[in-house]
Every structure is written in structure tokens, then in C-alpha cells.
């Protein structure tokens, strides 16, 4: 079954590339108060690789189901990899903040405070 993704315009075509080592690699962006894509589908047993790029100066990526927790640098992508061992729906999270006033005003619309407090963004992995 092909992977699918949901982004700003609704469902999108497959958002992964199959790497030479057999992993399904997804470019995952943390931007504008959300992940893009925000919803990803894979098959049970797939080796999944997220290459995460963050717009935010301070960002943390967390995927509790797969024991992943990484700081995401602003200036370079961070890679996380796991095997989708169980079927179901699993949420992954981004904890972000930005010290600039303009970014704080933008984040306020997505649940962050104007004082620069952290916000949480969420994405979902569906394993078939």
C-alpha cells in the first residue's frame, strides 16, 4: 500500500523516497505551528526514516511509541529512524519556541503565548 501525506492543501501524493538501503524516507518539516506532512502512512515492518527540518530556532522532536527524543537544530536537518513494528495510529510531537517577537505573534495563533512560551505541534503515523 503506498504512503500518503496530509498537508496544507489536504491529502497529498506519496511523500517518501525509497532509499538504497530499503528505508522509506520522509522529509518532515516543523513550520508555521505544524508538521508537514502532518499525517503519514506506512506498512507494518517498514523501516521509516524522518529527515526533520525545523523553521524554529529551538525545537525538540518526540515520538514516544518508538522511544525517540531529539533536539532539532535550526540550521541543519536531523535524522531519526525506526521500524514500524505495530499496527495502529501513533502521534509524534514537536516542542517549539522562538525568541523573536514576530515568531511569537505567529505562534500565538497556534496555542503559544505572546511571552515566548513553548507550543506543542503534533503529527500522526498510521501503520497498516
N, C-alpha and C positions, 0 to 999 in steps of 0.2 A: 504494500500500500504506500503511495507516495506521501511525503511530508507536506504539510500545509502550514501557512502562517497567516496571522491576522495583523494588520497594520492600520494606519490612519484611514485608508480607503476601504476597509473591510477585508474579506478573505483575499489572500494573495497566492500566486503560484508557489511551488516549491521554493524554499528559501535556503536550501543546503547545497553543499557540493560534496561529492563523494571523493574522499582523499585517497591517494595511492595506498595508504595503509588500511583502508576499509572503513574509516570513521565517517560519519555524517557530520559535516562541519557547518555550523550556523554562525553567521555574523550577527551578533546581538548588540544592539545599541541602547545605551541608557541616555535618554534625551527628552526634554520637554515634559517631564513628570511621568514618563512611562518607558517601558521597554519597547523596542521594535526589532523583530516582531514580538508581540505580546503573548502569542499562543503558538505553540509548536507541537507537531505530532510526529511520533516515531513508532517503530515496531519494537516489541519486547525482544531483548537480546541485542539491539543495535548499540554500537559504540558511538557515543554522541560527544561532539566537541563543540563548545561555545567559545568563540573568539569575541571577547567583550570589549567594546569601546565605550568610554564614558565622556559625555559632554561636561559633566560636573567635575569641579576641582577636587572634591572629596567624595568618594564613593566606595561602598562596600557591597559585594555580591554574596548572597547566601542562598544555598539550596539544601535545606535540612535533610530531605529524603536521601540525598546522596553524600551527606557529610562534607559539603563544600562551603567554604567561607574564605573569600579573598578580597583584599584591597584592590581596587581597580584604579590604576594611575590615569591621570587626565591626558597625559601626552603619549601613551602607548597602549595598544591592546593587551589584555590579559587572557590567557587561555586556560580553560578548565575542561576536564574530560571525565566521563563516567560511562558505565554500561547500564542501559535501561533494563534492569533485572525484573521489575514487577509491572504488571498492567495496572492502569489507573490514571488518575489526574493528580499531578503534583505541582505545587506552587513554588516558584523561586522569587527571591526578593532582592531589591536594591535599596540600600540606605544611603541617602544622598543629602548633601548640603552644599551651599555655595556662599562664599563670603561677600560677593558683590551685591549691591543694593538692587540692581536691575534683575539679577537672577532671583533674588528673594521675592521680588514682586511677582515674577512669573510663577515661582513655586507656590506662592500663597494660593493660587487658583487650584492647586492640586493637593491641598491639605497641609502645606507647610506654613509656618508662621512668618510674619514680617521681621521677626527678630533673628532670622537665620537658622531657626531650629531645623533639625533633620526631618525629612519626609521619607516615607516608605513607598516604593513603587513595586508592582507585582506583575509577574508573568506566570504562564501555566504551560506545563509539559503534559501532553496526553500520550500515554504508551498503550498501543493496541496489541 
